[in-house]
Structure formats: C-alpha cells, structure tokens
Amino acid sequence: MAHKELINKIYKDLQQHRIPKKAVEEMVGEIFCYIEKKLIQQQSFSINSFGRWYTKAIQEKTGCHPTTQEPIYIPACKKVVFKPSTNLTQKLK
C-alpha cells in the first residue's frame, strides 16, 4: 500500500466524522515523522498488537562483488528492523 492509498483509506473510513482529507494527510505525516525521529535517536517505537521498530548496528565486513568475484569492503552501518507482535504473527499464519 502506497502513502496516498493509506491516506485515502483512512479518509474514507473517517468520513462519518467529517475530518478533512488535508487533516488526515497531516496526521499520517506526523505519525511517520515521529517514528523517524525515534529511530534517528536510536530509540525503539512500538504499537501494541502490531509490532516494534528499532535500529540495529551492523559491523563492517568483506563481501564479494557478484560479477567480478573480487572482495569488497562493506562499511559498518545501522539498519531499521521491524519485529511483528505475537498477535500479528498469529493472525498471519
């Protein structure tokens, strides 16, 4: 689901409350900005019965270039990890 599709779905679901589409767009944007800020600060963010996002440090390593088979250096970095809740995992089975 794309960002615009998410906004349209929430807007249609909240039409009975007469919330303008612009307000829905701002709310969704604020939620994603908040998650982004928490991850940049190396903090986790969780939503009950959905899951948790957190950052994980990846150590530097050497890899292999797929076409030339030459060894390459891969620098250390951080990545975002999502761990679904047990409730969500159960529903997906």
PAKEDREN-399785 format. One record per residue: residue in one letter; x, y, z of N, C-alpha, C, O in turn. Coordinates in Angstrom, 3 decimals. Layout:
! PAKEDREN-399785
<rest->a&nx->X&ny->Y&nz->Z&cax->X&cay->Y&caz->Z&cx->X&cy->Y&cz->Z&ox->X&oy->Y&oz->Z>
...
END
This chain:
! PAKEDREN-399785
<rest->m&nx->0.851&ny->-1.170&nz->0.000&cax->0.000&cay->0.000&caz->0.000&cx->0.897&cy->1.234&cz->0.000&ox->1.816&oy->1.340&oz->0.811>
<rest->a&nx->0.632&ny->2.141&nz->-0.890&cax->1.395&cay->3.378&caz->-1.000&cx->0.871&cy->4.423&cz->-0.006&ox->-0.212&oy->4.277&oz->0.561>
<rest->h&nx->1.656&ny->5.461&nz->0.186&cax->1.317&cay->6.532&caz->1.128&cx->-0.043&cy->7.158&cz->0.794&ox->-0.877&oy->7.344&oz->1.679>
<rest->k&nx->-0.258&ny->7.476&nz->-0.472&cax->-1.535&cay->8.087&caz->-0.894&cx->-2.702&cy->7.133&cz->-0.674&ox->-3.786&oy->7.557&oz->-0.274>
<rest->e&nx->-2.484&ny->5.850&nz->-0.932&cax->-3.540&cay->4.867&caz->-0.720&cx->-3.918&cy->4.784&cz->0.761&ox->-5.094&oy->4.670&oz->1.103>
<rest->l&nx->-2.917&ny->4.842&nz->1.626&cax->-3.172&cay->4.823&caz->3.067&cx->-3.995&cy->6.033&cz->3.489&ox->-4.951&oy->5.902&oz->4.254>
<rest->i&nx->-3.629&ny->7.199&nz->2.997&cax->-4.376&cay->8.422&caz->3.326&cx->-5.813&cy->8.323&cz->2.830&ox->-6.741&oy->8.667&oz->3.563>
<rest->n&nx->-6.012&ny->7.860&nz->1.601&cax->-7.365&cay->7.728&caz->1.047&cx->-8.203&cy->6.733&cz->1.841&ox->-9.390&oy->6.967&oz->2.068>
<rest->k&nx->-7.595&ny->5.619&nz->2.267&cax->-8.323&cay->4.606&caz->3.040&cx->-8.754&cy->5.168&cz->4.393&ox->-9.900&oy->4.993&oz->4.806>
<rest->i&nx->-7.837&ny->5.839&nz->5.078&cax->-8.177&cay->6.425&caz->6.380&cx->-9.238&cy->7.506&cz->6.219&ox->-10.161&oy->7.599&oz->7.029>
<rest->y&nx->-9.111&ny->8.320&nz->5.180&cax->-10.092&cay->9.377&caz->4.920&cx->-11.487&cy->8.789&cz->4.694&ox->-12.468&oy->9.298&oz->5.236>
<rest->k&nx->-11.578&ny->7.726&nz->3.899&cax->-12.884&cay->7.095&caz->3.642&cx->-13.466&cy->6.480&cz->4.911&ox->-14.675&oy->6.534&oz->5.139>
<rest->d&nx->-12.589&ny->5.890&nz->5.741&cax->-13.062&cay->5.288&caz->6.989&cx->-13.530&cy->6.338&cz->8.000&ox->-14.380&oy->6.049&oz->8.841>
<rest->l&nx->-12.982&ny->7.551&nz->7.924&cax->-13.328&cay->8.614&caz->8.874&cx->-14.312&cy->9.633&cz->8.302&ox->-14.522&oy->10.681&oz->8.914>
<rest->q&nx->-14.914&ny->9.361&nz->7.160&cax->-15.837&cay->10.322&caz->6.546&cx->-17.024&cy->10.638&cz->7.446&ox->-17.535&oy->11.758&oz->7.422>
<rest->q&nx->-17.464&ny->9.682&nz->8.227&cax->-18.605&cay->9.916&caz->9.113&cx->-18.288&cy->10.953&cz->10.175&ox->-19.195&oy->11.573&oz->10.730>
<rest->h&nx->-16.988&ny->11.149&nz->10.465&cax->-16.577&cay->12.145&caz->11.455&cx->-16.287&cy->13.507&cz->10.820&ox->-15.952&oy->14.467&oz->11.514>
<rest->r&nx->-16.420&ny->13.575&nz->9.512&cax->-16.231&cay->14.815&caz->8.743&cx->-14.858&cy->15.450&cz->8.961&ox->-14.730&oy->16.663&oz->9.127>
<rest->i&nx->-13.841&ny->14.594&nz->8.955&cax->-12.468&cay->15.082&caz->9.063&cx->-11.971&cy->15.364&cz->7.655&ox->-12.052&oy->14.489&oz->6.793>
<rest->p&nx->-11.456&ny->16.567&nz->7.398&cax->-10.982&cay->16.893&caz->6.053&cx->-9.789&cy->16.026&cz->5.642&ox->-8.995&oy->15.594&oz->6.477>
<rest->k&nx->-9.687&ny->15.789&nz->4.351&cax->-8.611&cay->14.953&caz->3.826&cx->-7.242&cy->15.553&cz->4.148&ox->-6.287&oy->14.820&oz->4.404>
<rest->k&nx->-7.148&ny->16.858&nz->4.136&cax->-5.890&cay->17.541&caz->4.452&cx->-5.455&cy->17.226&cz->5.887&ox->-4.268&oy->17.033&oz->6.150>
<rest->a&nx->-6.421&ny->17.174&nz->6.813&cax->-6.114&cay->16.859&caz->8.210&cx->-5.624&cy->15.413&cz->8.343&ox->-4.702&oy->15.134&oz->9.109>
<rest->v&nx->-6.239&ny->14.510&nz->7.604&cax->-5.821&cay->13.109&caz->7.625&cx->-4.397&cy->12.995&cz->7.090&ox->-3.573&oy->12.268&oz->7.645>
<rest->e&nx->-4.118&ny->13.712&nz->6.020&cax->-2.783&cay->13.693&caz->5.425&cx->-1.735&cy->14.214&cz->6.422&ox->-0.639&oy->13.662&oz->6.519>
<rest->e&nx->-2.075&ny->15.271&nz->7.156&cax->-1.160&cay->15.823&caz->8.147&cx->-0.944&cy->14.852&cz->9.314&ox->0.176&oy->14.715&oz->9.806>
<rest->m&nx->-2.009&ny->14.183&nz->9.754&cax->-1.889&cay->13.217&caz->10.848&cx->-0.973&cy->12.056&cz->10.463&ox->-0.093&oy->11.669&oz->11.232>
<rest->v&nx->-1.185&ny->11.509&nz->9.274&cax->-0.352&cay->10.392&caz->8.817&cx->1.101&cy->10.845&cz->8.695&ox->2.013&oy->10.115&oz->9.083>
<rest->g&nx->1.317&ny->12.032&nz->8.163&cax->2.667&cay->12.571&caz->8.051&cx->3.338&cy->12.744&cz->9.399&ox->4.521&oy->12.438&oz->9.548>
<rest->e&nx->2.590&ny->13.234&nz->10.387&cax->3.133&cay->13.419&caz->11.734&cx->3.495&cy->12.091&cz->12.386&ox->4.505&oy->11.995&oz->13.083>
<rest->i&nx->2.683&ny->11.076&nz->12.163&cax->2.972&cay->9.758&caz->12.734&cx->4.288&cy->9.228&cz->12.182&ox->5.133&oy->8.747&oz->12.937>
<rest->f&nx->4.464&ny->9.316&nz->10.866&cax->5.706&cay->8.820&caz->10.257&cx->6.911&cy->9.669&cz->10.668&ox->8.006&oy->9.132&oz->10.835>
<rest->c&nx->6.733&ny->10.968&nz->10.833&cax->7.824&cay->11.832&caz->11.303&cx->8.230&cy->11.457&cz->12.722&ox->9.418&oy->11.446&oz->13.044>
<rest->y&nx->7.263&ny->11.153&nz->13.563&cax->7.558&cay->10.760&caz->14.940&cx->8.340&cy->9.448&cz->14.979&ox->9.308&oy->9.321&oz->15.729>
<rest->i&nx->7.921&ny->8.474&nz->14.171&cax->8.634&cay->7.197&caz->14.111&cx->10.069&cy->7.430&cz->13.628&ox->11.014&oy->6.865&oz->14.179>
<rest->e&nx->10.223&ny->8.256&nz->12.608&cax->11.549&cay->8.562&caz->12.056&cx->12.446&cy->9.216&cz->13.108&ox->13.614&oy->8.847&oz->13.234>
<rest->k&nx->11.920&ny->10.176&nz->13.859&cax->12.704&cay->10.852&caz->14.901&cx->13.169&cy->9.870&cz->15.969&ox->14.320&oy->9.922&oz->16.401>
<rest->k&nx->12.287&ny->8.983&nz->16.394&cax->12.647&cay->7.997&caz->17.411&cx->13.759&cy->7.072&cz->16.908&ox->14.684&oy->6.751&oz->17.654>
<rest->l&nx->13.671&ny->6.649&nz->15.663&cax->14.684&cay->5.756&caz->15.116&cx->16.023&cy->6.466&cz->14.955&ox->17.070&oy->5.862&oz->15.191>
<rest->i&nx->16.007&ny->7.739&nz->14.558&cax->17.243&cay->8.513&caz->14.433&cx->17.901&cy->8.679&cz->15.798&ox->19.129&oy->8.697&oz->15.891>
<rest->q&nx->17.104&ny->8.800&nz->16.860&cax->17.619&cay->8.941&caz->18.225&cx->18.017&cy->7.588&cz->18.833&ox->18.307&oy->7.510&oz->20.027>
<rest->q&nx->18.032&ny->6.539&nz->18.029&cax->18.389&cay->5.188&caz->18.474&cx->17.403&cy->4.634&cz->19.497&ox->17.781&oy->3.802&oz->20.321>
<rest->q&nx->16.161&ny->5.075&nz->19.462&cax->15.133&cay->4.564&caz->20.353&cx->14.189&cy->3.678&cz->19.557&ox->14.058&oy->3.834&oz->18.343>
<rest->s&nx->13.538&ny->2.758&nz->20.233&cax->12.586&cay->1.904&caz->19.543&cx->11.201&cy->2.554&cz->19.571&ox->10.930&oy->3.451&oz->20.369>
<rest->f&nx->10.350&ny->2.083&nz->18.688&cax->8.975&cay->2.581&caz->18.608&cx->8.080&cy->1.368&cz->18.453&ox->8.290&oy->0.547&oz->17.561>
<rest->s&nx->7.077&ny->1.250&nz->19.322&cax->6.197&cay->0.087&caz->19.230&cx->4.735&cy->0.503&cz->19.248&ox->4.352&oy->1.502&oz->19.856>
<rest->i&nx->3.943&ny->-0.291&nz->18.568&cax->2.480&cay->-0.150&caz->18.554&cx->1.932&cy->-1.477&cz->19.061&ox->2.170&oy->-2.526&oz->18.463>
<rest->n&nx->1.199&ny->-1.423&nz->20.164&cax->0.649&cay->-2.647&caz->20.749&cx->-0.156&cy->-3.420&cz->19.716&ox->-0.869&oy->-2.837&oz->18.899>
<rest->s&nx->-0.034&ny->-4.717&nz->19.764&cax->-0.699&cay->-5.684&caz->18.888&cx->-0.332&cy->-5.505&cz->17.413&ox->-0.999&oy->-6.065&oz->16.543>
<rest->f&nx->0.715&ny->-4.737&nz->17.122&cax->1.190&cay->-4.624&caz->15.734&cx->2.658&cy->-5.001&cz->15.637&ox->3.011&oy->-5.940&oz->14.923>
<rest->g&nx->3.528&ny->-4.271&nz->16.354&cax->4.943&cay->-4.615&caz->16.296&cx->5.828&cy->-3.494&cz->16.781&ox->5.358&oy->-2.481&oz->17.299>
<rest->r&nx->7.138&ny->-3.699&nz->16.601&cax->8.126&cay->-2.765&caz->17.106&cx->9.181&cy->-2.512&cz->16.038&ox->9.645&oy->-3.436&oz->15.370>
<rest->w&nx->9.554&ny->-1.233&nz->15.890&cax->10.651&cay->-0.832&caz->15.019&cx->11.822&cy->-0.448&cz->15.908&ox->11.635&oy->0.190&oz->16.944>
<rest->y&nx->13.032&ny->-0.832&nz->15.508&cax->14.226&cay->-0.429&caz->16.233&cx->15.410&cy->-0.428&cz->15.275&ox->15.334&oy->-0.977&oz->14.175>
<rest->t&nx->16.517&ny->0.202&nz->15.710&cax->17.714&cay->0.236&caz->14.883&cx->18.695&cy->-0.821&cz->15.378&ox->18.738&oy->-1.151&oz->16.563>
<rest->k&nx->19.476&ny->-1.339&nz->14.441&cax->20.447&cay->-2.375&caz->14.765&cx->21.763&cy->-2.011&cz->14.089&ox->21.788&oy->-1.682&oz->12.903>
<rest->a&nx->22.846&ny->-2.070&nz->14.839&cax->24.167&cay->-1.769&caz->14.286&cx->24.696&cy->-2.987&cz->13.540&ox->24.654&oy->-4.105&oz->14.055>
<rest->i&nx->25.192&ny->-2.768&nz->12.331&cax->25.770&cay->-3.825&caz->11.510&cx->27.276&cy->-3.581&cz->11.445&ox->27.709&oy->-2.481&oz->11.100>
<rest->q&nx->28.066&ny->-4.579&nz->11.767&cax->29.522&cay->-4.435&caz->11.766&cx->30.062&cy->-4.425&cz->10.336&ox->29.435&oy->-4.936&oz->9.407>
<rest->e&nx->31.239&ny->-3.829&nz->10.193&cax->31.889&cay->-3.833&caz->8.878&cx->32.281&cy->-5.263&cz->8.529&ox->32.516&oy->-6.093&oz->9.407>
<rest->k&nx->32.344&ny->-5.531&nz->7.233&cax->32.684&cay->-6.882&caz->6.783&cx->33.221&cy->-6.819&cz->5.357&ox->33.170&oy->-5.772&oz->4.711>
<rest->t&nx->33.723&ny->-7.920&nz->4.884&cax->34.141&cay->-8.004&caz->3.496&cx->33.131&cy->-8.875&cz->2.769&ox->32.629&oy->-9.862&oz->3.307>
<rest->g&nx->32.849&ny->-8.489&nz->1.547&cax->31.901&cay->-9.226&caz->0.731&cx->32.539&cy->-9.595&cz->-0.591&ox->33.746&oy->-9.438&oz->-0.775>
<rest->c&nx->31.736&ny->-10.078&nz->-1.497&cax->32.220&cay->-10.498&caz->-2.797&cx->31.379&cy->-9.813&cz->-3.865&ox->30.152&oy->-9.899&oz->-3.842>
<rest->h&nx->32.039&ny->-9.129&nz->-4.805&cax->31.331&cay->-8.478&caz->-5.904&cx->30.690&cy->-9.562&cz->-6.757&ox->31.383&oy->-10.496&oz->-7.161>
<rest->p&nx->29.384&ny->-9.475&nz->-7.051&cax->28.693&cay->-10.578&caz->-7.716&cx->29.170&cy->-10.882&cz->-9.141&ox->29.131&oy->-12.038&oz->-9.562>
<rest->t&nx->29.611&ny->-9.885&nz->-9.878&cax->30.018&cay->-10.166&caz->-11.264&cx->31.509&cy->-10.436&cz->-11.406&ox->31.907&oy->-11.301&oz->-12.186>
<rest->t&nx->32.347&ny->-9.702&nz->-10.656&cax->33.796&cay->-9.876&caz->-10.794&cx->34.374&cy->-10.842&cz->-9.774&ox->35.524&oy->-11.260&oz->-9.909>
<rest->q&nx->33.609&ny->-11.202&nz->-8.767&cax->34.039&cay->-12.089&caz->-7.681&cx->35.213&cy->-11.528&cz->-6.880&ox->35.887&oy->-12.271&oz->-6.167>
<rest->e&nx->35.460&ny->-10.224&nz->-6.991&cax->36.520&cay->-9.589&caz->-6.216&cx->36.012&cy->-9.270&cz->-4.815&ox->34.836&oy->-8.946&oz->-4.643>
<rest->p&nx->36.878&ny->-9.356&nz->-3.818&cax->36.452&cay->-8.989&caz->-2.469&cx->36.235&cy->-7.479&cz->-2.358&ox->37.012&oy->-6.693&oz->-2.900>
<rest->i&nx->35.193&ny->-7.087&nz->-1.664&cax->34.901&cay->-5.667&caz->-1.470&cx->34.690&cy->-5.407&cz->0.018&ox->34.288&oy->-6.297&oz->0.767>
<rest->y&nx->34.966&ny->-4.180&nz->0.427&cax->34.795&cay->-3.759&caz->1.814&cx->33.379&cy->-3.205&cz->1.978&ox->32.945&oy->-2.362&oz->1.194>
<rest->i&nx->32.670&ny->-3.675&nz->2.988&cax->31.330&cay->-3.174&caz->3.308&cx->31.429&cy->-2.477&cz->4.661&ox->31.674&oy->-3.133&oz->5.674>
<rest->p&nx->31.240&ny->-1.135&nz->4.694&cax->31.416&cay->-0.399&caz->5.956&cx->30.305&cy->-0.699&cz->6.967&ox->29.234&oy->-1.192&oz->6.612>
<rest->a&nx->30.586&ny->-0.391&nz->8.219&cax->29.594&cay->-0.547&caz->9.283&cx->28.455&cy->0.436&cz->9.053&ox->28.670&oy->1.533&oz->8.535>
<rest->c&nx->27.259&ny->0.049&nz->9.432&cax->26.092&cay->0.921&caz->9.249&cx->25.017&cy->0.532&cz->10.262&ox->25.188&oy->-0.398&oz->11.051>
<rest->k&nx->23.932&ny->1.251&nz->10.220&cax->22.779&cay->0.940&caz->11.058&cx->21.602&cy->0.654&cz->10.138&ox->21.474&oy->1.265&oz->9.077>
<rest->k&nx->20.751&ny->-0.267&nz->10.543&cax->19.562&cay->-0.552&caz->9.748&cx->18.337&cy->-0.585&cz->10.639&ox->18.432&oy->-0.802&oz->11.847>
<rest->v&nx->17.197&ny->-0.368&nz->10.031&cax->15.929&cay->-0.393&caz->10.749&cx->15.370&cy->-1.811&cz->10.678&ox->15.335&oy->-2.430&oz->9.615>
<rest->v&nx->14.940&ny->-2.306&nz->11.824&cax->14.387&cay->-3.651&caz->11.917&cx->12.955&cy->-3.547&cz->12.434&ox->12.671&oy->-2.763&oz->13.340>
<rest->f&nx->12.059&ny->-4.336&nz->11.859&cax->10.678&cay->-4.417&caz->12.339&cx->10.445&cy->-5.817&cz->12.869&ox->10.703&oy->-6.805&oz->12.182>
<rest->k&nx->9.956&ny->-5.894&nz->14.091&cax->9.609&cay->-7.183&caz->14.676&cx->8.110&cy->-7.190&cz->14.941&ox->7.633&oy->-6.440&oz->15.793>
<rest->p&nx->7.358&ny->-8.026&nz->14.224&cax->5.906&cay->-8.058&caz->14.441&cx->5.567&cy->-8.641&cz->15.807&ox->6.301&oy->-9.470&oz->16.346>
<rest->s&nx->4.443&ny->-8.191&nz->16.354&cax->3.993&cay->-8.703&caz->17.645&cx->3.528&cy->-10.151&cz->17.487&ox->3.259&oy->-10.611&oz->16.377>
<rest->t&nx->3.440&ny->-10.852&nz->18.602&cax->2.973&cay->-12.233&caz->18.532&cx->1.526&cy->-12.290&cz->18.050&ox->1.127&oy->-13.238&oz->17.374>
<rest->n&nx->0.744&ny->-11.270&nz->18.401&cax->-0.647&cay->-11.204&caz->17.954&cx->-0.712&cy->-11.121&cz->16.423&ox->-1.485&oy->-11.845&oz->15.795>
<rest->l&nx->0.089&ny->-10.251&nz->15.833&cax->0.122&cay->-10.105&caz->14.382&cx->0.659&cy->-11.371&cz->13.716&ox->0.147&oy->-11.799&oz->12.681>
<rest->t&nx->1.683&ny->-11.959&nz->14.308&cax->2.256&cay->-13.185&caz->13.772&cx->1.226&cy->-14.311&cz->13.747&ox->1.157&oy->-15.079&oz->12.788>
<rest->q&nx->0.430&ny->-14.401&nz->14.808&cax->-0.622&cay->-15.426&caz->14.874&cx->-1.652&cy->-15.220&cz->13.783&ox->-2.113&oy->-16.186&oz->13.174>
<rest->k&nx->-2.021&ny->-13.961&nz->13.525&cax->-3.036&cay->-13.657&caz->12.502&cx->-2.534&cy->-13.953&cz->11.100&ox->-3.325&oy->-14.265&oz->10.210>
<rest->l&nx->-1.218&ny->-13.856&nz->10.894&cax->-0.646&cay->-14.101&caz->9.566&cx->-0.514&cy->-15.568&cz->9.227&ox->-0.342&oy->-15.926&oz->8.062>
<rest->k&nx->-0.594&ny->-16.426&nz->10.238&cax->-0.437&cay->-17.881&caz->9.995&cx->-1.646&cy->-18.475&cz->9.363&ox->-1.676&oy->-19.677&oz->9.097>
END
